[in-house]
Amino acid sequence: MATSRAPLRFTEAVHATVSESTKSGFFFDFDGTIAPIMRDPAAVFPVAGAVERLRLLSGLVGRVAIVSARPAAFLCERFAAVPRLSLFGLYGMQTVVDGRVRTEAGAGAWAPVIGRVAADAARELPGEVLVEDKALLVALHYRAAPSLRGAVERWASAKAAELGLREQYGRMVVELRPPIESDKGTIVERETETLARAWYFGDDLSDGRAFDALRGREARDPAFLGVRVAVANRETGDELARRADFTIDAPEDTPAMLDHVIRAFPAAPYAG
C-alpha cells in the first residue's frame, strides 16, 4: 500500500523531527527490531548500544516508547536504565505507569482462559513447540521445528474459534490473545494524537498496523509526518519493507540509525 506523499529522504525526516523535537516521538517494537530473535525468549536482551541510544533520544524528543507483545514486567527489566521510556506490553493490554504495571480493563478476566490454553497447548502440541504463557497471551513458537507451522496454525485456529480468542501470526510464532481492541496500531494512533512527527521501527506483520496508523494520521493531518522503518528479515519477506520509508538489515543496525538522528540535534550528547 503506497503512501500519498512523495518518497521521503532520510535527511528530510531527521530535519523535520529536530525542528519539532518536543512534538516528536519514536516508537519501537522489541524482538527483531532492537533485540535479536532467539529460540529462548527469556534469553533475549537489547542489542549492544540500543538502551543507551533510547536513553539519549528520550532527552531530546517528546516521547520514546516500546510497543511489544512482551509482558510489561519483562520490558521493565530490560529497560530499567531508561526512566523516561514509555512501555506498552502485550499489544497494549499492559502499560507501565509510575513504575507499576497496569492491565487494561477487561483483559484480566481472560487470564483463566489463557491459562487453560497454555496447558492444552503443552499437552497437545509436539514437544518441539515452545509454549510461552504470558498470563494474558499464549505464544506458540515453532522456530525449533519450522515444519510444524501448519499443525500449530491449525491447532491455534481451532482453539481461537472454540474460546473466542484472537490469533496473531508472527515470525515462526502464533499468538492467542483475548478479543481486546488493542494492538500496535491502536497504541500508536492514540499516543501520536498530540505529536507532529512520529517514527515507528518494526520487523513483523503486527507492526504493519502501526505503519497503517501513521499513514492514517498523515491522511487526516497533512502537517503530520510519520516515518516507517522496517527491519528486514527473510521470515516475513518484503511485505513490511515495501510499506516502509526506510529499511535496515538487522536489529544491530538500529542504534547506528539512531546515532544519525541524535547527532542532528544542536549540542546533542555524543552517541556511538
C-alpha positions as a Markdown table, in Angstrom:
| # | Residue | x | y | z |
|---|---|---|---|---|
| 1 | Met | 0.0 | 0.0 | 0.0 |
| 2 | Ala | 1.7 | 3.2 | -1.1 |
| 3 | Thr | 1.7 | 6.5 | 0.8 |
| 4 | Ser | 0.1 | 9.6 | -0.7 |
| 5 | Arg | 3.1 | 11.7 | -0.2 |
| 6 | Ala | 6.4 | 11.8 | -2.2 |
| 7 | Pro | 9.1 | 9.4 | -1.1 |
| 8 | Leu | 10.9 | 10.7 | 2.0 |
| 9 | Arg | 14.6 | 11.3 | 2.2 |
| 10 | Phe | 16.3 | 10.4 | 5.5 |
| 11 | Thr | 17.8 | 13.9 | 5.9 |
| 12 | Glu | 14.4 | 15.4 | 5.4 |
| 13 | Ala | 12.9 | 13.2 | 8.1 |
| 14 | Val | 15.6 | 14.0 | 10.6 |
| 15 | His | 15.4 | 17.7 | 9.9 |
| 16 | Ala | 11.7 | 17.7 | 10.3 |
| 17 | Thr | 12.0 | 15.9 | 13.6 |
| 18 | Val | 14.6 | 18.2 | 15.0 |
| 19 | Ser | 12.6 | 21.2 | 14.1 |
| 20 | Glu | 9.6 | 19.8 | 16.1 |
| 21 | Ser | 11.6 | 18.0 | 18.8 |
| 22 | Thr | 9.1 | 18.4 | 21.7 |
| 23 | Lys | 6.3 | 17.2 | 19.4 |
| 24 | Ser | 8.2 | 14.2 | 18.0 |
| 25 | Gly | 8.0 | 10.6 | 19.1 |
| 26 | Phe | 9.9 | 7.4 | 18.5 |
| 27 | Phe | 8.2 | 4.0 | 18.9 |
| 28 | Phe | 9.9 | 0.7 | 18.7 |
| 29 | Asp | 8.9 | -3.0 | 18.6 |
| 30 | Phe | 11.3 | -5.2 | 20.7 |
| 31 | Asp | 12.0 | -8.6 | 19.2 |
| 32 | Gly | 13.6 | -8.4 | 15.8 |
| 33 | Thr | 13.8 | -4.6 | 16.0 |
| 34 | Ile | 16.1 | -3.6 | 18.9 |
| 35 | Ala | 16.7 | -7.2 | 20.1 |
| 36 | Pro | 17.6 | -10.4 | 18.2 |
| 37 | Ile | 15.1 | -13.2 | 17.6 |
| 38 | Met | 16.1 | -16.3 | 19.6 |
| 39 | Arg | 14.7 | -19.7 | 20.3 |
| 40 | Asp | 14.6 | -19.0 | 24.0 |
| 41 | Pro | 12.5 | -15.8 | 24.5 |
| 42 | Ala | 13.7 | -15.4 | 28.1 |
| 43 | Ala | 17.4 | -15.1 | 27.0 |
| 44 | Val | 16.8 | -12.1 | 24.7 |
| 45 | Phe | 18.3 | -8.7 | 25.6 |
| 46 | Pro | 18.5 | -5.5 | 23.5 |
| 47 | Val | 21.4 | -5.3 | 21.0 |
| 48 | Ala | 24.5 | -3.5 | 22.0 |
| 49 | Gly | 24.0 | 0.2 | 22.2 |
| 50 | Ala | 20.2 | 0.2 | 21.9 |
| 51 | Val | 19.5 | 1.1 | 25.6 |
| 52 | Glu | 22.0 | 3.9 | 25.6 |
| 53 | Arg | 20.5 | 5.4 | 22.3 |
| 54 | Leu | 17.0 | 5.2 | 23.7 |
| 55 | Arg | 18.2 | 7.0 | 26.9 |
| 56 | Leu | 19.8 | 9.8 | 24.8 |
| 57 | Leu | 16.8 | 10.1 | 22.5 |
| 58 | Ser | 14.4 | 10.3 | 25.4 |
| 59 | Gly | 16.1 | 13.5 | 26.5 |
| 60 | Leu | 15.8 | 15.1 | 23.0 |
| 61 | Val | 12.2 | 14.4 | 21.9 |
| 62 | Gly | 8.8 | 14.4 | 23.4 |
| 63 | Arg | 8.2 | 10.7 | 23.6 |
| 64 | Val | 10.0 | 7.4 | 23.2 |
| 65 | Ala | 8.2 | 4.1 | 23.7 |
| 66 | Ile | 8.4 | 0.4 | 23.3 |
| 67 | Val | 5.4 | -1.3 | 21.9 |
| 68 | Ser | 5.7 | -5.1 | 22.2 |
| 69 | Ala | 4.0 | -8.4 | 22.6 |
| 70 | Arg | 6.3 | -9.0 | 25.6 |
| 71 | Pro | 4.8 | -8.7 | 29.1 |
| 72 | Ala | 5.3 | -5.2 | 30.6 |
| 73 | Ala | 7.3 | -6.6 | 33.6 |
| 74 | Phe | 9.8 | -8.1 | 31.1 |
| 75 | Leu | 10.2 | -4.7 | 29.4 |
| 76 | Cys | 10.7 | -3.0 | 32.8 |
| 77 | Glu | 13.6 | -5.3 | 33.5 |
| 78 | Arg | 15.3 | -4.8 | 30.1 |
| 79 | Phe | 14.9 | -1.0 | 30.1 |
| 80 | Ala | 15.4 | -0.1 | 33.7 |
| 81 | Ala | 18.2 | 2.3 | 32.7 |
| 82 | Val | 15.8 | 4.5 | 30.6 |
| 83 | Pro | 13.4 | 6.1 | 33.1 |
| 84 | Arg | 11.6 | 8.3 | 30.6 |
| 85 | Leu | 10.8 | 5.4 | 28.3 |
| 86 | Ser | 7.1 | 4.5 | 27.9 |
| 87 | Leu | 6.4 | 0.8 | 27.9 |
| 88 | Phe | 3.4 | -0.9 | 26.3 |
| 89 | Gly | 3.3 | -4.7 | 26.8 |
| 90 | Leu | 1.1 | -7.5 | 25.4 |
| 91 | Tyr | 0.0 | -5.3 | 22.5 |
| 92 | Gly | -1.1 | -2.6 | 24.9 |
| 93 | Met | -3.1 | -4.8 | 27.3 |
| 94 | Gln | -0.4 | -3.8 | 29.8 |
| 95 | Thr | 1.1 | -0.3 | 30.4 |
| 96 | Val | 3.7 | 0.8 | 32.9 |
| 97 | Val | 2.6 | 3.9 | 34.9 |
| 98 | Asp | 4.9 | 5.3 | 37.7 |
| 99 | Gly | 6.8 | 2.0 | 37.7 |
| 100 | Arg | 3.8 | -0.2 | 38.1 |
| 101 | Val | 2.2 | -2.5 | 35.6 |
| 102 | Arg | -1.4 | -1.7 | 34.8 |
| 103 | Thr | -3.7 | -4.1 | 33.0 |
| 104 | Glu | -6.3 | -2.9 | 30.6 |
| 105 | Ala | -9.9 | -3.2 | 31.9 |
| 106 | Gly | -11.4 | -6.4 | 30.6 |
| 107 | Ala | -8.2 | -8.2 | 29.8 |
| 108 | Gly | -7.6 | -9.6 | 33.3 |
| 109 | Ala | -10.8 | -11.6 | 33.1 |
| 110 | Trp | -9.3 | -13.7 | 30.3 |
| 111 | Ala | -6.4 | -14.9 | 32.4 |
| 112 | Pro | -8.1 | -18.3 | 33.4 |
| 113 | Val | -8.9 | -18.9 | 29.7 |
| 114 | Ile | -5.3 | -18.2 | 28.6 |
| 115 | Gly | -4.0 | -20.4 | 31.4 |
| 116 | Arg | -6.2 | -23.2 | 30.1 |
| 117 | Val | -5.0 | -22.7 | 26.5 |
| 118 | Ala | -1.4 | -22.8 | 27.6 |
| 119 | Ala | -2.0 | -26.1 | 29.5 |
| 120 | Asp | -3.8 | -27.6 | 26.5 |
| 121 | Ala | -1.0 | -26.5 | 24.1 |
| 122 | Ala | 1.7 | -28.0 | 26.3 |
| 123 | Arg | -0.2 | -31.3 | 26.4 |
| 124 | Glu | -1.5 | -31.5 | 22.8 |
| 125 | Leu | 1.2 | -29.9 | 20.6 |
| 126 | Pro | 4.5 | -31.6 | 19.7 |
| 127 | Gly | 7.3 | -31.2 | 22.2 |
| 128 | Glu | 9.4 | -29.1 | 19.7 |
| 129 | Val | 6.8 | -26.3 | 20.0 |
| 130 | Leu | 7.7 | -23.8 | 22.8 |
| 131 | Val | 4.6 | -22.8 | 24.6 |
| 132 | Glu | 5.2 | -19.4 | 26.2 |
| 133 | Asp | 2.5 | -18.4 | 28.8 |
| 134 | Lys | 2.4 | -14.7 | 29.2 |
| 135 | Ala | -0.7 | -14.8 | 31.5 |
| 136 | Leu | -2.9 | -12.8 | 29.1 |
| 137 | Leu | -1.4 | -14.2 | 25.9 |
| 138 | Val | -0.1 | -17.6 | 24.8 |
| 139 | Ala | 2.7 | -17.7 | 22.2 |
| 140 | Leu | 3.3 | -20.9 | 20.3 |
| 141 | His | 6.8 | -20.8 | 18.9 |
| 142 | Tyr | 7.8 | -23.4 | 16.2 |
| 143 | Arg | 11.2 | -21.9 | 15.4 |
| 144 | Ala | 12.9 | -25.1 | 16.5 |
| 145 | Ala | 10.8 | -27.1 | 14.0 |
| 146 | Pro | 9.5 | -24.9 | 11.1 |
| 147 | Ser | 7.9 | -27.9 | 9.5 |
| 148 | Leu | 5.3 | -27.8 | 12.3 |
| 149 | Arg | 3.9 | -24.5 | 11.2 |
| 150 | Gly | 0.8 | -25.9 | 9.6 |
| 151 | Ala | 0.0 | -28.1 | 12.7 |
| 152 | Val | 0.5 | -25.2 | 15.0 |
| 153 | Glu | -1.7 | -22.8 | 13.0 |
| 154 | Arg | -4.5 | -25.3 | 12.7 |
| 155 | Trp | -4.4 | -26.0 | 16.4 |
| 156 | Ala | -4.4 | -22.3 | 17.2 |
| 157 | Ser | -7.3 | -21.6 | 14.8 |
| 158 | Ala | -9.4 | -24.3 | 16.3 |
| 159 | Lys | -8.7 | -23.1 | 19.8 |
| 160 | Ala | -9.4 | -19.5 | 18.9 |
| 161 | Ala | -12.8 | -20.4 | 17.4 |
| 162 | Glu | -13.7 | -22.6 | 20.4 |
| 163 | Leu | -12.9 | -19.9 | 23.0 |
| 164 | Gly | -13.4 | -16.6 | 21.2 |
| 165 | Leu | -9.7 | -15.7 | 21.1 |
| 166 | Arg | -7.8 | -13.7 | 18.5 |
| 167 | Glu | -4.9 | -15.1 | 16.5 |
| 168 | Gln | -1.8 | -13.1 | 15.8 |
| 169 | Tyr | 0.7 | -14.5 | 13.3 |
| 170 | Gly | 4.4 | -13.6 | 13.5 |
| 171 | Arg | 7.9 | -14.8 | 12.9 |
| 172 | Met | 7.6 | -18.5 | 13.5 |
| 173 | Val | 5.0 | -18.0 | 16.2 |
| 174 | Val | 1.3 | -17.9 | 16.6 |
| 175 | Glu | -0.2 | -16.0 | 19.5 |
| 176 | Leu | -3.6 | -16.4 | 21.0 |
| 177 | Arg | -5.0 | -13.5 | 23.0 |
| 178 | Pro | -8.2 | -12.0 | 24.3 |
| 179 | Pro | -10.6 | -10.2 | 21.9 |
| 180 | Ile | -9.5 | -6.8 | 23.2 |
| 181 | Glu | -9.4 | -3.9 | 20.8 |
| 182 | Ser | -5.7 | -3.2 | 21.4 |
| 183 | Asp | -2.8 | -3.7 | 19.1 |
| 184 | Lys | 0.3 | -1.8 | 17.9 |
| 185 | Gly | -1.8 | 0.3 | 15.6 |
| 186 | Thr | -4.3 | 1.4 | 18.3 |
| 187 | Ile | -1.4 | 2.3 | 20.6 |
| 188 | Val | 0.4 | 4.3 | 18.0 |
| 189 | Glu | -2.8 | 6.1 | 16.9 |
| 190 | Arg | -3.6 | 7.1 | 20.5 |
| 191 | Glu | 0.0 | 8.0 | 21.5 |
| 192 | Thr | 0.6 | 10.2 | 18.5 |
| 193 | Glu | -2.5 | 12.4 | 18.8 |
| 194 | Thr | -0.5 | 15.3 | 20.2 |
| 195 | Leu | 2.6 | 14.8 | 18.1 |
| 196 | Ala | 3.7 | 16.4 | 14.9 |
| 197 | Arg | 6.3 | 13.8 | 14.0 |
| 198 | Ala | 6.4 | 10.1 | 14.8 |
| 199 | Trp | 8.8 | 7.3 | 13.9 |
| 200 | Tyr | 8.0 | 3.6 | 14.2 |
| 201 | Phe | 10.5 | 0.8 | 13.9 |
| 202 | Gly | 9.3 | -2.8 | 13.4 |
| 203 | Asp | 10.1 | -6.1 | 11.7 |
| 204 | Asp | 7.0 | -8.3 | 11.9 |
| 205 | Leu | 3.5 | -8.5 | 10.5 |
| 206 | Ser | 1.8 | -7.0 | 13.6 |
| 207 | Asp | 4.0 | -3.9 | 13.1 |
| 208 | Gly | 2.1 | -3.2 | 9.8 |
| 209 | Arg | -0.8 | -1.9 | 11.9 |
| 210 | Ala | 1.4 | 0.7 | 13.4 |
| 211 | Phe | 2.5 | 1.7 | 9.9 |
| 212 | Asp | -1.1 | 2.0 | 9.0 |
| 213 | Ala | -1.8 | 4.2 | 12.0 |
| 214 | Leu | 0.9 | 6.6 | 10.9 |
| 215 | Arg | -0.4 | 6.6 | 7.3 |
| 216 | Gly | -3.9 | 7.3 | 8.5 |
| 217 | Arg | -2.8 | 10.2 | 10.7 |
| 218 | Glu | -1.0 | 11.7 | 7.7 |
| 219 | Ala | -4.2 | 11.4 | 5.6 |
| 220 | Arg | -6.1 | 13.2 | 8.3 |
| 221 | Asp | -3.5 | 15.8 | 9.0 |
| 222 | Pro | -1.2 | 16.9 | 6.2 |
| 223 | Ala | 1.1 | 18.7 | 8.7 |
| 224 | Phe | 1.9 | 15.4 | 10.4 |
| 225 | Leu | 4.9 | 13.4 | 9.4 |
| 226 | Gly | 5.0 | 9.6 | 10.0 |
| 227 | Val | 8.3 | 7.8 | 9.4 |
| 228 | Arg | 8.2 | 4.0 | 9.0 |
| 229 | Val | 11.3 | 2.0 | 9.4 |
| 230 | Ala | 11.3 | -1.8 | 8.7 |
| 231 | Val | 14.0 | -4.2 | 9.9 |
| 232 | Ala | 14.4 | -6.7 | 7.0 |
| 233 | Asn | 14.2 | -10.4 | 7.5 |
| 234 | Arg | 13.6 | -13.4 | 5.3 |
| 235 | Glu | 10.9 | -14.8 | 7.6 |
| 236 | Thr | 8.3 | -12.2 | 6.8 |
| 237 | Gly | 9.5 | -11.4 | 3.3 |
| 238 | Asp | 9.3 | -7.9 | 1.9 |
| 239 | Glu | 5.7 | -7.1 | 2.9 |
| 240 | Leu | 6.6 | -4.7 | 5.7 |
| 241 | Ala | 9.7 | -3.4 | 3.8 |
| 242 | Arg | 7.6 | -2.4 | 0.8 |
| 243 | Arg | 5.4 | -0.2 | 3.1 |
| 244 | Ala | 8.4 | 1.4 | 4.9 |
| 245 | Asp | 10.1 | 4.7 | 4.2 |
| 246 | Phe | 13.4 | 3.2 | 5.2 |
| 247 | Thr | 14.8 | -0.3 | 5.7 |
| 248 | Ile | 17.7 | -1.6 | 7.8 |
| 249 | Asp | 19.2 | -5.0 | 7.6 |
| 250 | Ala | 19.2 | -6.2 | 11.3 |
| 251 | Pro | 18.4 | -5.1 | 14.8 |
| 252 | Glu | 22.1 | -4.3 | 15.2 |
| 253 | Asp | 21.7 | -1.5 | 12.7 |
| 254 | Thr | 19.0 | 0.3 | 14.7 |
| 255 | Pro | 21.5 | 2.0 | 17.1 |
| 256 | Ala | 23.5 | 3.3 | 14.1 |
| 257 | Met | 20.4 | 4.8 | 12.5 |
| 258 | Leu | 19.5 | 6.5 | 15.8 |
| 259 | Asp | 23.1 | 7.9 | 16.0 |
| 260 | His | 22.4 | 9.9 | 12.8 |
| 261 | Val | 19.2 | 11.2 | 14.4 |
| 262 | Ile | 20.7 | 12.1 | 17.8 |
| 263 | Arg | 23.7 | 13.8 | 16.3 |
| 264 | Ala | 21.4 | 16.1 | 14.3 |
| 265 | Phe | 20.2 | 17.9 | 17.4 |
| 266 | Pro | 22.1 | 21.0 | 18.5 |
| 267 | Ala | 24.5 | 20.2 | 21.3 |
| 268 | Ala | 23.3 | 16.6 | 21.3 |
| 269 | Pro | 25.2 | 14.2 | 23.6 |
| 270 | Tyr | 27.6 | 12.0 | 21.7 |
| 271 | Ala | 26.4 | 8.6 | 20.8 |
| 272 | Gly | 28.4 | 5.8 | 19.3 |
